[in-house]
Amino acid sequence: MRQPLIAGNWKMYKTSQEACDYIKALHEISWNEGVDVAIIPPFTCLSVFNNARDWSRLAYGAQNMFWAKEGAFTGEISPLMLLDLGCKYVLIGHSERRQIIKESDSMINNKLKLALETGLIPILCVGETLEERESGNAQEVVGRQIRLGLQGVTPHPEMVIAYEPVWAIGTGVTATASDAQQMIRFIRDIIKEEWSLEKSEQVRILYGGSVKPANIGEIMSQDDIDGALVGGASLDPEVFAAIINF
């Protein structure tokens, strides 16, 4: 039985003080004890989450990391630095980094390997653009991202995958629950091919893309969807709590 995970990706929003206020506000709201909850804030807010570890139930992680433990890589951050700040998770290969920063599948694969090696739980993000979906290439694109991402990666049951169709991120347009289920079932089948049936049934696969309280129930009713990677709706603690309590 896979434990649901609801993770909020703050992207480039919130100051340290705003993060502190948010943690306190969410702490006052009850949520489903059968759900794992995590926030993925900007790097500048990680110390705030670390300082709240003694009393906050929130797990947290980083939005990116470099593929080396240390070195002359100006502007980058090491997985060891993230662990030092108490991070549990790290996003790898988010579509905004693939599309805007031009991260390659090779870079993403190297990050994934090092995250697992150092003890972070990676959330590997995959997804197709609207053009790729309309041309009938969605499964080909997502399948390639999964296979190249997992190349040479030792099977790890704690690893998380997030399917985020690029055309649904921040647009207000959400894939139908059945469309999301179909793609996530396809992803699970690839993991079975690459690893094993047992490992494919252990890996949690999330849906992301304009997730909100109004659609989370239908999304979570699907057999293979184990949670959500939430963007804008995670910025308000009350709205995020409503998603957690699907």
C-alpha positions as CSV (number, residue, x, y, z in Angstrom):
1,M,0.0,0.0,0.0
2,R,1.6,3.2,-1.2
3,Q,1.3,6.2,1.2
4,P,0.0,9.3,-0.6
5,L,2.3,12.2,-0.9
6,I,1.2,15.8,-1.4
7,A,4.1,18.1,-2.1
8,G,3.9,21.9,-2.6
9,N,6.4,23.4,-5.0
10,W,6.7,27.1,-4.2
11,K,9.0,27.9,-7.1
12,M,10.4,31.5,-6.9
13,Y,7.9,32.7,-4.3
14,K,8.0,33.7,-0.6
15,T,10.6,35.4,1.7
16,S,12.0,33.7,4.8
17,Q,9.5,35.6,7.0
18,E,6.6,34.6,4.8
19,A,7.8,31.0,5.0
20,C,7.9,31.2,8.8
21,D,4.3,32.6,8.9
22,Y,3.1,29.9,6.5
23,I,4.6,27.0,8.6
24,K,2.9,28.4,11.7
25,A,-0.4,28.8,9.9
26,L,-0.4,25.3,8.4
27,H,0.6,23.8,11.8
28,E,-2.7,25.1,13.2
29,I,-4.7,23.3,10.6
30,S,-5.4,19.6,11.0
31,W,-4.6,17.3,8.1
32,N,-5.1,13.6,7.2
33,E,-2.5,11.6,9.2
34,G,-2.5,9.0,6.3
35,V,-0.9,11.5,3.9
36,D,2.8,12.5,3.7
37,V,3.1,16.2,3.3
38,A,6.1,18.2,2.0
39,I,7.0,21.7,0.9
40,I,9.6,22.4,-1.7
41,P,10.5,26.1,-1.0
42,P,13.3,28.3,-2.5
43,F,16.8,27.7,-1.2
44,T,16.6,30.9,0.9
45,C,13.7,29.5,3.0
46,L,15.3,26.1,3.8
47,S,16.8,27.3,7.0
48,V,13.4,28.4,8.2
49,F,12.0,24.9,7.7
50,N,15.1,23.4,9.4
51,N,14.6,25.7,12.4
52,A,10.9,24.5,12.7
53,R,11.8,20.8,12.6
54,D,11.3,20.2,16.3
55,W,7.6,21.2,16.2
56,S,6.5,21.1,12.6
57,R,5.2,18.0,10.9
58,L,6.2,19.2,7.5
59,A,8.9,17.4,5.5
60,Y,10.6,19.6,3.0
61,G,13.1,19.6,0.2
62,A,14.9,21.6,-2.5
63,Q,13.9,22.6,-6.0
64,N,17.2,21.6,-7.6
65,M,20.7,20.3,-6.9
66,F,24.0,19.9,-8.7
67,W,25.5,16.6,-9.8
68,A,28.7,16.9,-7.7
69,K,29.2,16.8,-4.0
70,E,31.5,19.9,-4.0
71,G,33.7,21.9,-6.4
72,A,34.2,25.1,-8.3
73,F,30.6,25.4,-9.5
74,T,29.5,29.0,-8.9
75,G,25.8,29.4,-8.2
76,E,25.1,25.8,-7.7
77,I,24.2,23.8,-4.6
78,S,25.4,20.4,-3.4
79,P,23.2,17.6,-2.1
80,L,25.4,17.6,1.0
81,M,24.4,21.2,1.7
82,L,20.8,20.3,1.3
83,L,21.2,17.4,3.8
84,D,22.9,19.8,6.2
85,L,19.7,21.8,6.1
86,G,17.5,18.8,6.9
87,C,16.1,18.3,3.4
88,K,14.3,15.0,2.7
89,Y,13.4,15.6,-0.9
90,V,14.8,17.2,-4.0
91,L,13.1,18.0,-7.3
92,I,15.0,16.7,-10.3
93,G,14.2,17.7,-13.9
94,H,11.2,19.9,-13.4
95,S,9.8,21.0,-16.7
96,E,10.7,24.7,-16.1
97,R,14.3,23.6,-15.7
98,R,14.1,21.4,-18.8
99,Q,12.4,24.1,-20.9
100,I,13.9,27.4,-19.6
101,I,17.3,26.3,-18.2
102,K,17.8,23.7,-20.9
103,E,18.7,20.8,-18.6
104,S,19.5,17.7,-20.6
105,D,18.4,14.1,-19.8
106,S,22.1,13.4,-19.1
107,M,22.3,16.1,-16.4
108,I,19.1,14.9,-14.9
109,N,20.3,11.3,-14.8
110,N,23.5,12.4,-13.0
111,K,21.6,14.4,-10.4
112,L,19.2,11.5,-9.8
113,K,22.1,9.1,-9.2
114,L,23.8,11.5,-6.7
115,A,20.6,12.3,-4.9
116,L,20.0,8.6,-4.2
117,E,23.7,8.0,-3.4
118,T,23.7,10.8,-0.8
119,G,20.4,9.9,0.9
120,L,18.0,12.4,-0.6
121,I,14.7,11.2,-2.0
122,P,14.5,12.5,-5.6
123,I,11.2,13.6,-7.2
124,L,11.9,13.0,-10.9
125,C,9.6,15.2,-13.0
126,V,8.5,14.2,-16.5
127,G,5.9,15.5,-18.9
128,E,5.1,16.5,-22.5
129,T,4.4,19.9,-24.1
130,L,1.1,20.7,-25.7
131,E,2.7,20.4,-29.2
132,E,4.1,16.9,-28.3
133,R,0.7,15.8,-27.0
134,E,-1.3,17.1,-30.0
135,S,1.2,15.4,-32.4
136,G,0.5,12.1,-30.7
137,N,4.0,11.8,-29.2
138,A,3.2,12.2,-25.5
139,Q,4.0,8.6,-24.5
140,E,7.2,8.6,-26.6
141,V,8.4,11.8,-24.9
142,V,7.5,10.7,-21.4
143,G,8.9,7.2,-22.0
144,R,12.2,8.6,-23.1
145,Q,12.4,10.9,-20.1
146,I,11.8,8.0,-17.7
147,R,14.2,5.6,-19.4
148,L,17.0,8.1,-19.7
149,G,16.4,9.4,-16.2
150,L,16.6,5.9,-14.8
151,Q,19.6,4.8,-16.9
152,G,22.2,3.1,-14.6
153,V,20.1,4.0,-11.5
154,T,19.9,1.3,-8.8
155,P,16.3,0.5,-8.1
156,H,15.1,2.4,-5.1
157,P,11.6,2.1,-3.7
158,E,11.5,5.5,-2.0
159,M,12.1,7.4,-5.3
160,V,9.2,9.5,-6.4
161,I,8.1,10.4,-10.0
162,A,5.9,13.3,-10.8
163,Y,4.0,13.4,-14.1
164,E,3.4,17.1,-15.0
165,P,2.1,17.7,-18.5
166,V,3.8,21.0,-19.4
167,W,0.6,22.4,-20.9
168,A,-1.2,22.1,-17.6
169,I,1.4,23.8,-15.3
170,G,0.2,27.2,-14.2
171,T,-2.4,27.4,-17.0
172,G,-5.5,26.5,-15.1
173,V,-6.0,23.6,-17.5
174,T,-5.8,20.2,-15.9
175,A,-5.4,16.8,-17.6
176,T,-8.6,14.8,-17.0
177,A,-8.2,12.3,-14.2
178,S,-8.5,9.4,-16.7
179,D,-5.8,11.0,-18.9
180,A,-3.5,11.4,-15.9
181,Q,-4.2,7.8,-14.8
182,Q,-3.5,6.5,-18.3
183,M,-0.1,8.2,-18.5
184,I,0.8,7.3,-14.9
185,R,-0.1,3.6,-15.6
186,F,2.2,3.8,-18.6
187,I,5.0,5.2,-16.5
188,R,4.5,2.4,-13.9
189,D,4.8,-0.1,-16.8
190,I,8.1,1.4,-17.9
191,I,9.4,1.2,-14.3
192,K,8.4,-2.5,-14.3
193,E,10.4,-3.0,-17.5
194,E,13.4,-1.1,-16.3
195,W,13.4,-2.5,-12.7
196,S,10.8,-5.1,-11.7
197,L,7.1,-5.6,-11.0
198,E,7.8,-5.4,-7.3
199,K,9.7,-2.1,-7.5
200,S,7.2,-0.6,-9.9
201,E,4.4,-1.2,-7.4
202,Q,6.5,0.5,-4.6
203,V,7.4,3.7,-6.4
204,R,5.0,6.6,-5.8
205,I,3.9,8.5,-8.9
206,L,2.3,11.9,-8.5
207,Y,0.3,14.1,-10.8
208,G,1.1,17.8,-11.2
209,G,-0.5,20.6,-13.2
210,S,-3.1,23.1,-11.9
211,V,-4.0,20.8,-8.9
212,K,-6.6,22.5,-6.6
213,P,-9.2,21.5,-4.0
214,A,-11.9,21.2,-6.6
215,N,-10.1,18.4,-8.6
216,I,-7.9,16.7,-6.1
217,G,-10.5,14.2,-5.1
218,E,-11.1,12.9,-8.6
219,I,-7.3,12.8,-9.2
220,M,-6.7,10.8,-6.0
221,S,-9.5,8.3,-6.9
222,Q,-7.4,6.9,-9.7
223,D,-5.7,3.5,-9.0
224,D,-2.1,4.5,-10.0
225,I,-2.0,8.1,-8.8
226,D,-0.3,8.4,-5.4
227,G,-0.4,12.1,-4.7
228,A,0.2,15.5,-6.2
229,L,2.9,18.0,-6.9
230,V,1.1,21.2,-6.3
231,G,2.2,24.6,-7.6
232,G,0.3,27.9,-7.1
233,A,-2.4,26.3,-4.9
234,S,0.3,25.4,-2.3
235,L,1.2,29.1,-1.6
236,D,-1.9,29.6,0.6
237,P,-1.8,27.3,3.7
238,E,-5.6,27.0,3.9
239,V,-5.9,26.1,0.2
240,F,-3.1,23.6,0.5
241,A,-4.6,22.1,3.6
242,A,-7.8,21.5,1.6
243,I,-5.8,19.6,-0.9
244,I,-4.1,17.5,1.7
245,N,-7.5,16.7,3.2
246,F,-8.8,15.4,-0.1
